[in-house]
Structures are given as C-alpha cells and as structure tokens.
Amino acid sequence: MYELELEKAAEKIKKNRAKRVCLQLPDGLKPKAKDIQNFLESNTDAEVYIWMGTCFGACDLPLGLDTAGIDLLIQWGHSEMKF
C-alpha cells in the first residue's frame, strides 16, 4: 500500500550516527509504528521512539526532543522523502 523507504531511513540514521531516534507518523501509519520501530532498531544501532502525539504536517514538530536526548527526528507524510 505504501512504500515507506525504511532502508533510506536506516541509512540516514547510520549516516548521522544517531543513537536516539524519534518517529513521527500520521495517524494512518500509527498502526504500523511497532513494525517500523522494529525494522529500524534491527538495522541500526539506534534506540527508536514513537511519538504518539498528533502530526499535522512537517511544521508540527514535537516539543522537548532536545531535552529527551533525541538525535534525529524522522517524519513520515504523504510526500516523497527527500534527504
């Protein structure tokens, strides 16, 4: 149904040497959050956390990620992912 480009996300995590990663997903993808988390943790050295708050687009960033020690935020949306 969707091409989530999980391999690209894993490569981005590795390239940035991120150790703590937050995933921000639209509501329609939240049922797949655990599968995405498992894939990324299995293919990187990162701990992956799922932001369960709302997500209304790229401008809707979670607050407090820096104080939580998050190195990288990955958002999924409805447009092509650009790195």
mmCIF file of the N, C-alpha and C atoms, coordinates in Angstrom:
data_MODEL
# 
_entry.id   MODEL 
# 
loop_
_atom_site.group_PDB 
_atom_site.id 
_atom_site.type_symbol 
_atom_site.label_atom_id 
_atom_site.label_alt_id 
_atom_site.label_comp_id 
_atom_site.label_asym_id 
_atom_site.label_entity_id 
_atom_site.label_seq_id 
_atom_site.pdbx_PDB_ins_code 
_atom_site.Cartn_x 
_atom_site.Cartn_y 
_atom_site.Cartn_z 
_atom_site.occupancy 
_atom_site.B_iso_or_equiv 
_atom_site.pdbx_formal_charge 
_atom_site.auth_seq_id 
_atom_site.auth_comp_id 
_atom_site.auth_asym_id 
_atom_site.auth_atom_id 
_atom_site.pdbx_PDB_model_num 
ATOM 1   N N  . MET A 1 1  ? 0.825  -1.187 0.000  1.00 0.00 ? 1  MET A N  1 
ATOM 2   C CA . MET A 1 1  ? 0.000  0.000  0.000  1.00 0.00 ? 1  MET A CA 1 
ATOM 3   C C  . MET A 1 1  ? 0.874  1.259  0.000  1.00 0.00 ? 1  MET A C  1 
ATOM 4   N N  . TYR A 1 2  ? 1.829  1.342  0.911  1.00 0.00 ? 2  TYR A N  1 
ATOM 5   C CA . TYR A 1 2  ? 2.750  2.476  0.968  1.00 0.00 ? 2  TYR A CA 1 
ATOM 6   C C  . TYR A 1 2  ? 4.167  1.965  0.807  1.00 0.00 ? 2  TYR A C  1 
ATOM 7   N N  . GLU A 1 3  ? 5.015  2.761  0.188  1.00 0.00 ? 3  GLU A N  1 
ATOM 8   C CA . GLU A 1 3  ? 6.448  2.466  0.162  1.00 0.00 ? 3  GLU A CA 1 
ATOM 9   C C  . GLU A 1 3  ? 7.082  3.385  1.204  1.00 0.00 ? 3  GLU A C  1 
ATOM 10  N N  . LEU A 1 4  ? 7.413  2.822  2.352  1.00 0.00 ? 4  LEU A N  1 
ATOM 11  C CA . LEU A 1 4  ? 7.900  3.622  3.476  1.00 0.00 ? 4  LEU A CA 1 
ATOM 12  C C  . LEU A 1 4  ? 9.388  3.952  3.385  1.00 0.00 ? 4  LEU A C  1 
ATOM 13  N N  . GLU A 1 5  ? 10.097 3.329  2.459  1.00 0.00 ? 5  GLU A N  1 
ATOM 14  C CA . GLU A 1 5  ? 11.520 3.590  2.262  1.00 0.00 ? 5  GLU A CA 1 
ATOM 15  C C  . GLU A 1 5  ? 12.301 3.428  3.568  1.00 0.00 ? 5  GLU A C  1 
ATOM 16  N N  . LEU A 1 6  ? 12.039 2.314  4.252  1.00 0.00 ? 6  LEU A N  1 
ATOM 17  C CA . LEU A 1 6  ? 12.683 2.061  5.539  1.00 0.00 ? 6  LEU A CA 1 
ATOM 18  C C  . LEU A 1 6  ? 14.197 1.936  5.410  1.00 0.00 ? 6  LEU A C  1 
ATOM 19  N N  . GLU A 1 7  ? 14.656 1.406  4.289  1.00 0.00 ? 7  GLU A N  1 
ATOM 20  C CA . GLU A 1 7  ? 16.096 1.291  4.073  1.00 0.00 ? 7  GLU A CA 1 
ATOM 21  C C  . GLU A 1 7  ? 16.746 2.674  4.037  1.00 0.00 ? 7  GLU A C  1 
ATOM 22  N N  . LYS A 1 8  ? 16.086 3.635  3.396  1.00 0.00 ? 8  LYS A N  1 
ATOM 23  C CA . LYS A 1 8  ? 16.601 5.013  3.352  1.00 0.00 ? 8  LYS A CA 1 
ATOM 24  C C  . LYS A 1 8  ? 16.657 5.608  4.755  1.00 0.00 ? 8  LYS A C  1 
ATOM 25  N N  . ALA A 1 9  ? 15.614 5.343  5.542  1.00 0.00 ? 9  ALA A N  1 
ATOM 26  C CA . ALA A 1 9  ? 15.598 5.860  6.908  1.00 0.00 ? 9  ALA A CA 1 
ATOM 27  C C  . ALA A 1 9  ? 16.730 5.255  7.727  1.00 0.00 ? 9  ALA A C  1 
ATOM 28  N N  . ALA A 1 10 ? 16.967 3.954  7.579  1.00 0.00 ? 10 ALA A N  1 
ATOM 29  C CA . ALA A 1 10 ? 18.051 3.290  8.305  1.00 0.00 ? 10 ALA A CA 1 
ATOM 30  C C  . ALA A 1 10 ? 19.405 3.872  7.888  1.00 0.00 ? 10 ALA A C  1 
ATOM 31  N N  . GLU A 1 11 ? 19.578 4.123  6.602  1.00 0.00 ? 11 GLU A N  1 
ATOM 32  C CA . GLU A 1 11 ? 20.838 4.711  6.129  1.00 0.00 ? 11 GLU A CA 1 
ATOM 33  C C  . GLU A 1 11 ? 21.039 6.115  6.698  1.00 0.00 ? 11 GLU A C  1 
ATOM 34  N N  . LYS A 1 12 ? 19.972 6.881  6.777  1.00 0.00 ? 12 LYS A N  1 
ATOM 35  C CA . LYS A 1 12 ? 20.065 8.235  7.341  1.00 0.00 ? 12 LYS A CA 1 
ATOM 36  C C  . LYS A 1 12 ? 20.469 8.170  8.808  1.00 0.00 ? 12 LYS A C  1 
ATOM 37  N N  . ILE A 1 13 ? 19.912 7.222  9.549  1.00 0.00 ? 13 ILE A N  1 
ATOM 38  C CA . ILE A 1 13 ? 20.269 7.044  10.955 1.00 0.00 ? 13 ILE A CA 1 
ATOM 39  C C  . ILE A 1 13 ? 21.756 6.708  11.072 1.00 0.00 ? 13 ILE A C  1 
ATOM 40  N N  . LYS A 1 14 ? 22.215 5.777  10.244 1.00 0.00 ? 14 LYS A N  1 
ATOM 41  C CA . LYS A 1 14 ? 23.629 5.379  10.273 1.00 0.00 ? 14 LYS A CA 1 
ATOM 42  C C  . LYS A 1 14 ? 24.543 6.535  9.882  1.00 0.00 ? 14 LYS A C  1 
ATOM 43  N N  . LYS A 1 15 ? 24.167 7.251  8.828  1.00 0.00 ? 15 LYS A N  1 
ATOM 44  C CA . LYS A 1 15 ? 24.986 8.372  8.342  1.00 0.00 ? 15 LYS A CA 1 
ATOM 45  C C  . LYS A 1 15 ? 25.144 9.443  9.416  1.00 0.00 ? 15 LYS A C  1 
ATOM 46  N N  . ASN A 1 16 ? 24.082 9.690  10.181 1.00 0.00 ? 16 ASN A N  1 
ATOM 47  C CA . ASN A 1 16 ? 24.111 10.711 11.229 1.00 0.00 ? 16 ASN A CA 1 
ATOM 48  C C  . ASN A 1 16 ? 24.616 10.174 12.561 1.00 0.00 ? 16 ASN A C  1 
ATOM 49  N N  . ARG A 1 17 ? 24.900 8.869  12.602 1.00 0.00 ? 17 ARG A N  1 
ATOM 50  C CA . ARG A 1 17 ? 25.343 8.205  13.842 1.00 0.00 ? 17 ARG A CA 1 
ATOM 51  C C  . ARG A 1 17 ? 24.383 8.498  14.994 1.00 0.00 ? 17 ARG A C  1 
ATOM 52  N N  . ALA A 1 18 ? 23.105 8.531  14.664 1.00 0.00 ? 18 ALA A N  1 
ATOM 53  C CA . ALA A 1 18 ? 22.074 8.810  15.664 1.00 0.00 ? 18 ALA A CA 1 
ATOM 54  C C  . ALA A 1 18 ? 21.902 7.606  16.582 1.00 0.00 ? 18 ALA A C  1 
ATOM 55  N N  . LYS A 1 19 ? 21.838 7.878  17.864 1.00 0.00 ? 19 LYS A N  1 
ATOM 56  C CA . LYS A 1 19 ? 21.654 6.821  18.863 1.00 0.00 ? 19 LYS A CA 1 
ATOM 57  C C  . LYS A 1 19 ? 20.235 6.795  19.415 1.00 0.00 ? 19 LYS A C  1 
ATOM 58  N N  . ARG A 1 20 ? 19.565 7.935  19.385 1.00 0.00 ? 20 ARG A N  1 
ATOM 59  C CA . ARG A 1 20 ? 18.171 8.021  19.846 1.00 0.00 ? 20 ARG A CA 1 
ATOM 60  C C  . ARG A 1 20 ? 17.370 8.720  18.758 1.00 0.00 ? 20 ARG A C  1 
ATOM 61  N N  . VAL A 1 21 ? 16.411 8.007  18.199 1.00 0.00 ? 21 VAL A N  1 
ATOM 62  C CA . VAL A 1 21 ? 15.641 8.486  17.050 1.00 0.00 ? 21 VAL A CA 1 
ATOM 63  C C  . VAL A 1 21 ? 14.168 8.519  17.429 1.00 0.00 ? 21 VAL A C  1 
ATOM 64  N N  . CYS A 1 22 ? 13.491 9.584  17.044 1.00 0.00 ? 22 CYS A N  1 
ATOM 65  C CA . CYS A 1 22 ? 12.051 9.700  17.255 1.00 0.00 ? 22 CYS A CA 1 
ATOM 66  C C  . CYS A 1 22 ? 11.346 9.597  15.905 1.00 0.00 ? 22 CYS A C  1 
ATOM 67  N N  . LEU A 1 23 ? 10.307 8.780  15.853 1.00 0.00 ? 23 LEU A N  1 
ATOM 68  C CA . LEU A 1 23 ? 9.475  8.651  14.660 1.00 0.00 ? 23 LEU A CA 1 
ATOM 69  C C  . LEU A 1 23 ? 8.190  9.437  14.865 1.00 0.00 ? 23 LEU A C  1 
ATOM 70  N N  . GLN A 1 24 ? 7.846  10.253 13.905 1.00 0.00 ? 24 GLN A N  1 
ATOM 71  C CA . GLN A 1 24 ? 6.583  10.984 13.927 1.00 0.00 ? 24 GLN A CA 1 
ATOM 72  C C  . GLN A 1 24 ? 5.783  10.545 12.708 1.00 0.00 ? 24 GLN A C  1 
ATOM 73  N N  . LEU A 1 25 ? 4.634  9.957  12.966 1.00 0.00 ? 25 LEU A N  1 
ATOM 74  C CA . LEU A 1 25 ? 3.821  9.355  11.904 1.00 0.00 ? 25 LEU A CA 1 
ATOM 75  C C  . LEU A 1 25 ? 2.435  9.984  11.854 1.00 0.00 ? 25 LEU A C  1 
ATOM 76  N N  . PRO A 1 26 ? 1.860  10.085 10.666 1.00 0.00 ? 26 PRO A N  1 
ATOM 77  C CA . PRO A 1 26 ? 0.454  10.490 10.589 1.00 0.00 ? 26 PRO A CA 1 
ATOM 78  C C  . PRO A 1 26 ? -0.412 9.368  11.179 1.00 0.00 ? 26 PRO A C  1 
ATOM 79  N N  . ASP A 1 27 ? -1.599 9.707  11.601 1.00 0.00 ? 27 ASP A N  1 
ATOM 80  C CA . ASP A 1 27 ? -2.480 8.735  12.270 1.00 0.00 ? 27 ASP A CA 1 
ATOM 81  C C  . ASP A 1 27 ? -2.690 7.464  11.468 1.00 0.00 ? 27 ASP A C  1 
ATOM 82  N N  . GLY A 1 28 ? -2.751 7.572  10.147 1.00 0.00 ? 28 GLY A N  1 
ATOM 83  C CA . GLY A 1 28 ? -2.991 6.399  9.308  1.00 0.00 ? 28 GLY A CA 1 
ATOM 84  C C  . GLY A 1 28 ? -1.844 5.390  9.331  1.00 0.00 ? 28 GLY A C  1 
ATOM 85  N N  . LEU A 1 29 ? -0.641 5.830  9.690  1.00 0.00 ? 29 LEU A N  1 
ATOM 86  C CA . LEU A 1 29 ? 0.510  4.928  9.761  1.00 0.00 ? 29 LEU A CA 1 
ATOM 87  C C  . LEU A 1 29 ? 0.812  4.445  11.177 1.00 0.00 ? 29 LEU A C  1 
ATOM 88  N N  . LYS A 1 30 ? 0.171  5.015  12.167 1.00 0.00 ? 30 LYS A N  1 
ATOM 89  C CA . LYS A 1 30 ? 0.464  4.619  13.551 1.00 0.00 ? 30 LYS A CA 1 
ATOM 90  C C  . LYS A 1 30 ? 0.244  3.137  13.826 1.00 0.00 ? 30 LYS A C  1 
ATOM 91  N N  . PRO A 1 31 ? -0.706 2.467  13.181 1.00 0.00 ? 31 PRO A N  1 
ATOM 92  C CA . PRO A 1 31 ? -0.814 1.020  13.403 1.00 0.00 ? 31 PRO A CA 1 
ATOM 93  C C  . PRO A 1 31 ? 0.433  0.245  12.962 1.00 0.00 ? 31 PRO A C  1 
ATOM 94  N N  . LYS A 1 32 ? 1.255  0.817  12.094 1.00 0.00 ? 32 LYS A N  1 
ATOM 95  C CA . LYS A 1 32 ? 2.482  0.172  11.630 1.00 0.00 ? 32 LYS A CA 1 
ATOM 96  C C  . LYS A 1 32 ? 3.713  0.635  12.411 1.00 0.00 ? 32 LYS A C  1 
ATOM 97  N N  . ALA A 1 33 ? 3.514  1.464  13.425 1.00 0.00 ? 33 ALA A N  1 
ATOM 98  C CA . ALA A 1 33 ? 4.631  2.071  14.157 1.00 0.00 ? 33 ALA A CA 1 
ATOM 99  C C  . ALA A 1 33 ? 5.568  1.030  14.758 1.00 0.00 ? 33 ALA A C  1 
ATOM 100 N N  . LYS A 1 34 ? 5.046  0.004  15.374 1.00 0.00 ? 34 LYS A N  1 
ATOM 101 C CA . LYS A 1 34 ? 5.893  -1.007 16.011 1.00 0.00 ? 34 LYS A CA 1 
ATOM 102 C C  . LYS A 1 34 ? 6.714  -1.758 14.967 1.00 0.00 ? 34 LYS A C  1 
ATOM 103 N N  . ASP A 1 35 ? 6.135  -2.053 13.808 1.00 0.00 ? 35 ASP A N  1 
ATOM 104 C CA . ASP A 1 35 ? 6.882  -2.716 12.730 1.00 0.00 ? 35 ASP A CA 1 
ATOM 105 C C  . ASP A 1 35 ? 8.022  -1.830 12.226 1.00 0.00 ? 35 ASP A C  1 
ATOM 106 N N  . ILE A 1 36 ? 7.740  -0.539 12.071 1.00 0.00 ? 36 ILE A N  1 
ATOM 107 C CA . ILE A 1 36 ? 8.758  0.406  11.625 1.00 0.00 ? 36 ILE A CA 1 
ATOM 108 C C  . ILE A 1 36 ? 9.870  0.494  12.672 1.00 0.00 ? 36 ILE A C  1 
ATOM 109 N N  . GLN A 1 37 ? 9.477  0.616  13.936 1.00 0.00 ? 37 GLN A N  1 
ATOM 110 C CA . GLN A 1 37 ? 10.448 0.678  15.026 1.00 0.00 ? 37 GLN A CA 1 
ATOM 111 C C  . GLN A 1 37 ? 11.338 -0.575 15.038 1.00 0.00 ? 37 GLN A C  1 
ATOM 112 N N  . ASN A 1 38 ? 10.732 -1.736 14.945 1.00 0.00 ? 38 ASN A N  1 
ATOM 113 C CA . ASN A 1 38 ? 11.492 -2.983 14.963 1.00 0.00 ? 38 ASN A CA 1 
ATOM 114 C C  . ASN A 1 38 ? 12.480 -3.063 13.805 1.00 0.00 ? 38 ASN A C  1 
ATOM 115 N N  . PHE A 1 39 ? 12.044 -2.667 12.606 1.00 0.00 ? 39 PHE A N  1 
ATOM 116 C CA . PHE A 1 39 ? 12.937 -2.691 11.449 1.00 0.00 ? 39 PHE A CA 1 
ATOM 117 C C  . PHE A 1 39 ? 14.134 -1.781 11.676 1.00 0.00 ? 39 PHE A C  1 
ATOM 118 N N  . LEU A 1 40 ? 13.879 -0.555 12.109 1.00 0.00 ? 40 LEU A N  1 
ATOM 119 C CA . LEU A 1 40 ? 14.968 0.409  12.270 1.00 0.00 ? 40 LEU A CA 1 
ATOM 120 C C  . LEU A 1 40 ? 15.923 -0.001 13.385 1.00 0.00 ? 40 LEU A C  1 
ATOM 121 N N  . GLU A 1 41 ? 15.405 -0.529 14.471 1.00 0.00 ? 41 GLU A N  1 
ATOM 122 C CA . GLU A 1 41 ? 16.286 -0.967 15.554 1.00 0.00 ? 41 GLU A CA 1 
ATOM 123 C C  . GLU A 1 41 ? 17.095 -2.196 15.146 1.00 0.00 ? 41 GLU A C  1 
ATOM 124 N N  . SER A 1 42 ? 16.524 -3.051 14.325 1.00 0.00 ? 42 SER A N  1 
ATOM 125 C CA . SER A 1 42 ? 17.228 -4.248 13.859 1.00 0.00 ? 42 SER A CA 1 
ATOM 126 C C  . SER A 1 42 ? 18.304 -3.934 12.835 1.00 0.00 ? 42 SER A C  1 
ATOM 127 N N  . ASN A 1 43 ? 18.181 -2.798 12.154 1.00 0.00 ? 43 ASN A N  1 
ATOM 128 C CA . ASN A 1 43 ? 19.102 -2.455 11.068 1.00 0.00 ? 43 ASN A CA 1 
ATOM 129 C C  . ASN A 1 43 ? 20.011 -1.275 11.380 1.00 0.00 ? 43 ASN A C  1 
ATOM 130 N N  . THR A 1 44 ? 19.976 -0.797 12.628 1.00 0.00 ? 44 THR A N  1 
ATOM 131 C CA . THR A 1 44 ? 20.849 0.298  13.058 1.00 0.00 ? 44 THR A CA 1 
ATOM 132 C C  . THR A 1 44 ? 21.255 0.034  14.504 1.00 0.00 ? 44 THR A C  1 
ATOM 133 N N  . ASP A 1 45 ? 22.077 0.918  15.035 1.00 0.00 ? 45 ASP A N  1 
ATOM 134 C CA . ASP A 1 45 ? 22.461 0.846  16.448 1.00 0.00 ? 45 ASP A CA 1 
ATOM 135 C C  . ASP A 1 45 ? 21.628 1.800  17.308 1.00 0.00 ? 45 ASP A C  1 
ATOM 136 N N  . ALA A 1 46 ? 20.530 2.299  16.779 1.00 0.00 ? 46 ALA A N  1 
ATOM 137 C CA . ALA A 1 46 ? 19.742 3.319  17.457 1.00 0.00 ? 46 ALA A CA 1 
ATOM 138 C C  . ALA A 1 46 ? 18.608 2.727  18.294 1.00 0.00 ? 46 ALA A C  1 
ATOM 139 N N  . GLU A 1 47 ? 18.269 3.469  19.350 1.00 0.00 ? 47 GLU A N  1 
ATOM 140 C CA . GLU A 1 47 ? 17.019 3.244  20.065 1.00 0.00 ? 47 GLU A CA 1 
ATOM 141 C C  . GLU A 1 47 ? 15.978 4.102  19.353 1.00 0.00 ? 47 GLU A C  1 
ATOM 142 N N  . VAL A 1 48 ? 14.841 3.523  19.025 1.00 0.00 ? 48 VAL A N  1 
ATOM 143 C CA . VAL A 1 48 ? 13.828 4.237  18.251 1.00 0.00 ? 48 VAL A CA 1 
ATOM 144 C C  . VAL A 1 48 ? 12.585 4.422  19.114 1.00 0.00 ? 48 VAL A C  1 
ATOM 145 N N  . TYR A 1 49 ? 12.140 5.663  19.212 1.00 0.00 ? 49 TYR A N  1 
ATOM 146 C CA . TYR A 1 49 ? 10.969 6.020  19.996 1.00 0.00 ? 49 TYR A CA 1 
ATOM 147 C C  . TYR A 1 49 ? 9.862  6.485  19.060 1.00 0.00 ? 49 TYR A C  1 
ATOM 148 N N  . ILE A 1 50 ? 8.637  6.229  19.444 1.00 0.00 ? 50 ILE A N  1 
ATOM 149 C CA . ILE A 1 50 ? 7.481  6.587  18.622 1.00 0.00 ? 50 ILE A CA 1 
ATOM 150 C C  . ILE A 1 50 ? 6.753  7.750  19.285 1.00 0.00 ? 50 ILE A C  1 
ATOM 151 N N  . TRP A 1 51 ? 6.625  8.851  18.553 1.00 0.00 ? 51 TRP A N  1 
ATOM 152 C CA . TRP A 1 51 ? 5.853  9.994  19.026 1.00 0.00 ? 51 TRP A CA 1 
ATOM 153 C C  . TRP A 1 51 ? 4.389  9.684  18.778 1.00 0.00 ? 51 TRP A C  1 
ATOM 154 N N  . MET A 1 52 ? 3.605  9.570  19.840 1.00 0.00 ? 52 MET A N  1 
ATOM 155 C CA . MET A 1 52 ? 2.197  9.197  19.689 1.00 0.00 ? 52 MET A CA 1 
ATOM 156 C C  . MET A 1 52 ? 1.262  10.403 19.670 1.00 0.00 ? 52 MET A C  1 
ATOM 157 N N  . GLY A 1 53 ? 1.829  11.601 19.730 1.00 0.00 ? 53 GLY A N  1 
ATOM 158 C CA . GLY A 1 53 ? 1.014  12.798 19.631 1.00 0.00 ? 53 GLY A CA 1 
ATOM 159 C C  . GLY A 1 53 ? 0.526  13.005 18.209 1.00 0.00 ? 53 GLY A C  1 
ATOM 160 N N  . THR A 1 54 ? -0.200 14.067 18.014 1.00 0.00 ? 54 THR A N  1 
ATOM 161 C CA . THR A 1 54 ? -0.741 14.383 16.699 1.00 0.00 ? 54 THR A CA 1 
ATOM 162 C C  . THR A 1 54 ? 0.375  14.800 15.742 1.00 0.00 ? 54 THR A C  1 
ATOM 163 N N  . CYS A 1 55 ? 0.077  14.721 14.467 1.00 0.00 ? 55 CYS A N  1 
ATOM 164 C CA . CYS A 1 55 ? 1.017  15.154 13.440 1.00 0.00 ? 55 CYS A CA 1 
ATOM 165 C C  . CYS A 1 55 ? 0.201  15.724 12.283 1.00 0.00 ? 55 CYS A C  1 
ATOM 166 N N  . PHE A 1 56 ? 0.290  17.031 12.113 1.00 0.00 ? 56 PHE A N  1 
ATOM 167 C CA . PHE A 1 56 ? -0.469 17.687 11.057 1.00 0.00 ? 56 PHE A CA 1 
ATOM 168 C C  . PHE A 1 56 ? 0.423  18.221 9.945  1.00 0.00 ? 56 PHE A C  1 
ATOM 169 N N  . GLY A 1 57 ? 1.597  17.639 9.799  1.00 0.00 ? 57 GLY A N  1 
ATOM 170 C CA . GLY A 1 57 ? 2.492  18.047 8.737  1.00 0.00 ? 57 GLY A CA 1 
ATOM 171 C C  . GLY A 1 57 ? 3.878  18.363 9.249  1.00 0.00 ? 57 GLY A C  1 
ATOM 172 N N  . ALA A 1 58 ? 4.758  18.715 8.324  1.00 0.00 ? 58 ALA A N  1 
ATOM 173 C CA . ALA A 1 58 ? 6.169  18.930 8.641  1.00 0.00 ? 58 ALA A CA 1 
ATOM 174 C C  . ALA A 1 58 ? 6.396  20.085 9.606  1.00 0.00 ? 58 ALA A C  1 
ATOM 175 N N  . CYS A 1 59 ? 5.472  21.008 9.693  1.00 0.00 ? 59 CYS A N  1 
ATOM 176 C CA . CYS A 1 59 ? 5.647  22.139 10.615 1.00 0.00 ? 59 CYS A CA 1 
ATOM 177 C C  . CYS A 1 59 ? 5.185  21.795 12.034 1.00 0.00 ? 59 CYS A C  1 
ATOM 178 N N  . ASP A 1 60 ? 4.616  20.619 12.230 1.00 0.00 ? 60 ASP A N  1 
ATOM 179 C CA . ASP A 1 60 ? 4.091  20.188 13.532 1.00 0.00 ? 60 ASP A CA 1 
ATOM 180 C C  . ASP A 1 60 ? 5.137  19.326 14.244 1.00 0.00 ? 60 ASP A C  1 
ATOM 181 N N  . LEU A 1 61 ? 6.180  19.984 14.752 1.00 0.00 ? 61 LEU A N  1 
ATOM 182 C CA . LEU A 1 61 ? 7.267  19.261 15.403 1.00 0.00 ? 61 LEU A CA 1 
ATOM 183 C C  . LEU A 1 61 ? 6.965  19.018 16.880 1.00 0.00 ? 61 LEU A C  1 
ATOM 184 N N  . PRO A 1 62 ? 7.331  17.845 17.392 1.00 0.00 ? 62 PRO A N  1 
ATOM 185 C CA . PRO A 1 62 ? 7.172  17.584 18.822 1.00 0.00 ? 62 PRO A CA 1 
ATOM 186 C C  . PRO A 1 62 ? 8.101  18.490 19.636 1.00 0.00 ? 62 PRO A C  1 
ATOM 187 N N  . LEU A 1 63 ? 7.620  18.962 20.764 1.00 0.00 ? 63 LEU A N  1 
ATOM 188 C CA . LEU A 1 63 ? 8.432  19.789 21.643 1.00 0.00 ? 63 LEU A CA 1 
ATOM 189 C C  . LEU A 1 63 ? 9.195  18.921 22.630 1.00 0.00 ? 63 LEU A C  1 
ATOM 190 N N  . GLY A 1 64 ? 10.353 19.378 23.030 1.00 0.00 ? 64 GLY A N  1 
ATOM 191 C CA . GLY A 1 64 ? 11.121 18.709 24.060 1.00 0.00 ? 64 GLY A CA 1 
ATOM 192 C C  . GLY A 1 64 ? 12.017 17.589 23.600 1.00 0.00 ? 64 GLY A C  1 
ATOM 193 N N  . LEU A 1 65 ? 12.182 17.401 22.302 1.00 0.00 ? 65 LEU A N  1 
ATOM 194 C CA . LEU A 1 65 ? 13.034 16.319 21.818 1.00 0.00 ? 65 LEU A CA 1 
ATOM 195 C C  . LEU A 1 65 ? 14.488 16.521 22.225 1.00 0.00 ? 65 LEU A C  1 
ATOM 196 N N  . ASP A 1 66 ? 14.931 17.776 22.249 1.00 0.00 ? 66 ASP A N  1 
ATOM 197 C CA . ASP A 1 66 ? 16.318 18.039 22.632 1.00 0.00 ? 66 ASP A CA 1 
ATOM 198 C C  . ASP A 1 66 ? 16.564 17.684 24.096 1.00 0.00 ? 66 ASP A C  1 
ATOM 199 N N  . THR A 1 67 ? 15.621 17.982 24.956 1.00 0.00 ? 67 THR A N  1 
ATOM 200 C CA . THR A 1 67 ? 15.793 17.640 26.371 1.00 0.00 ? 67 THR A CA 1 
ATOM 201 C C  . THR A 1 67 ? 15.632 16.141 26.618 1.00 0.00 ? 67 THR A C  1 
ATOM 202 N N  . ALA A 1 68 ? 15.009 15.432 25.692 1.00 0.00 ? 68 ALA A N  1 
ATOM 203 C CA . ALA A 1 68 ? 14.868 13.974 25.797 1.00 0.00 ? 68 ALA A CA 1 
ATOM 204 C C  . ALA A 1 68 ? 16.078 13.251 25.219 1.00 0.00 ? 68 ALA A C  1 
ATOM 205 N N  . GLY A 1 69 ? 17.030 14.007 24.676 1.00 0.00 ? 69 GLY A N  1 
ATOM 206 C CA . GLY A 1 69 ? 18.235 13.401 24.123 1.00 0.00 ? 69 GLY A CA 1 
ATOM 207 C C  . GLY A 1 69 ? 18.047 12.786 22.746 1.00 0.00 ? 69 GLY A C  1 
ATOM 208 N N  . ILE A 1 70 ? 17.041 13.228 22.018 1.00 0.00 ? 70 ILE A N  1 
ATOM 209 C CA . ILE A 1 70 ? 16.791 12.705 20.671 1.00 0.00 ? 70 ILE A CA 1 
ATOM 210 C C  . ILE A 1 70 ? 17.801 13.315 19.702 1.00 0.00 ? 70 ILE A C  1 
ATOM 211 N N  . ASP A 1 71 ? 18.482 12.456 18.944 1.00 0.00 ? 71 ASP A N  1 
ATOM 212 C CA . ASP A 1 71 ? 19.476 12.894 17.965 1.00 0.00 ? 71 ASP A CA 1 
ATOM 213 C C  . ASP A 1 71 ? 18.876 13.187 16.598 1.00 0.00 ? 71 ASP A C  1 
ATOM 214 N N  . LEU A 1 72 ? 17.787 12.493 16.275 1.00 0.00 ? 72 LEU A N  1 
ATOM 215 C CA . LEU A 1 72 ? 17.226 12.591 14.930 1.00 0.00 ? 72 LEU A CA 1 
ATOM 216 C C  . LEU A 1 72 ? 15.718 12.379 14.986 1.00 0.00 ? 72 LEU A C  1 
ATOM 217 N N  . LEU A 1 73 ? 14.979 13.227 14.294 1.00 0.00 ? 73 LEU A N  1 
ATOM 218 C CA . LEU A 1 73 ? 13.532 13.083 14.138 1.00 0.00 ? 73 LEU A CA 1 
ATOM 219 C C  . LEU A 1 73 ? 13.269 12.662 12.697 1.00 0.00 ? 73 LEU A C  1 
ATOM 220 N N  . ILE A 1 74 ? 12.499 11.602 12.540 1.00 0.00 ? 74 ILE A N  1 
ATOM 221 C CA . ILE A 1 74 ? 12.083 11.176 11.201 1.00 0.00 ? 74 ILE A CA 1 
ATOM 222 C C  . ILE A 1 74 ? 10.570 11.281 11.130 1.00 0.00 ? 74 ILE A C  1 
ATOM 223 N N  . GLN A 1 75 ? 10.089 12.067 10.169 1.00 0.00 ? 75 GLN A N  1 
ATOM 224 C CA . GLN A 1 75 ? 8.661  12.237 9.947  1.00 0.00 ? 75 GLN A CA 1 
ATOM 225 C C  . GLN A 1 75 ? 8.263  11.514 8.670  1.00 0.00 ? 75 GLN A C  1 
ATOM 226 N N  . TRP A 1 76 ? 7.131  10.845 8.731  1.00 0.00 ? 76 TRP A N  1 
ATOM 227 C CA . TRP A 1 76 ? 6.552  10.277 7.520  1.00 0.00 ? 76 TRP A CA 1 
ATOM 228 C C  . TRP A 1 76 ? 5.314  11.089 7.191  1.00 0.00 ? 76 TRP A C  1 
ATOM 229 N N  . GLY A 1 77 ? 5.100  11.303 5.910  1.00 0.00 ? 77 GLY A N  1 
ATOM 230 C CA . GLY A 1 77 ? 3.936  12.044 5.465  1.00 0.00 ? 77 GLY A CA 1 
ATOM 231 C C  . GLY A 1 77 ? 3.448  11.491 4.140  1.00 0.00 ? 77 GLY A C  1 
ATOM 232 N N  . HIS A 1 78 ? 2.832  12.348 3.374  1.00 0.00 ? 78 HIS A N  1 
ATOM 233 C CA . HIS A 1 78 ? 2.220  11.920 2.127  1.00 0.00 ? 78 HIS A CA 1 
ATOM 234 C C  . HIS A 1 78 ? 3.026  12.319 0.898  1.00 0.00 ? 78 HIS A C  1 
ATOM 235 N N  . SER A 1 79 ? 4.178  12.947 1.120  1.00 0.00 ? 79 SER A N  1 
ATOM 236 C CA . SER A 1 79 ? 5.022  13.369 0.005  1.00 0.00 ? 79 SER A CA 1 
ATOM 237 C C  . SER A 1 79 ? 6.297  12.546 -0.024 1.00 0.00 ? 79 SER A C  1 
ATOM 238 N N  . GLU A 1 80 ? 6.987  12.580 -1.135 1.00 0.00 ? 80 GLU A N  1 
ATOM 239 C CA . GLU A 1 80 ? 8.236  11.851 -1.297 1.00 0.00 ? 80 GLU A CA 1 
ATOM 240 C C  . GLU A 1 80 ? 9.268  12.336 -0.280 1.00 0.00 ? 80 GLU A C  1 
ATOM 241 N N  . MET A 1 81 ? 10.008 11.386 0.314  1.00 0.00 ? 81 MET A N  1 
ATOM 242 C CA . MET A 1 81 ? 11.032 11.721 1.282  1.00 0.00 ? 81 MET A CA 1 
ATOM 243 C C  . MET A 1 81 ? 12.270 12.235 0.552  1.00 0.00 ? 81 MET A C  1 
ATOM 244 N N  . LYS A 1 82 ? 12.790 13.371 0.979  1.00 0.00 ? 82 LYS A N  1 
ATOM 245 C CA . LYS A 1 82 ? 14.000 13.958 0.382  1.00 0.00 ? 82 LYS A CA 1 
ATOM 246 C C  . LYS A 1 82 ? 15.076 14.012 1.450  1.00 0.00 ? 82 LYS A C  1 
ATOM 247 N N  . PHE A 1 83 ? 16.261 13.552 1.102  1.00 0.00 ? 83 PHE A N  1 
ATOM 248 C CA . PHE A 1 83 ? 17.391 13.632 2.050  1.00 0.00 ? 83 PHE A CA 1 
ATOM 249 C C  . PHE A 1 83 ? 18.413 14.577 1.528  1.00 0.00 ? 83 PHE A C  1 
# 
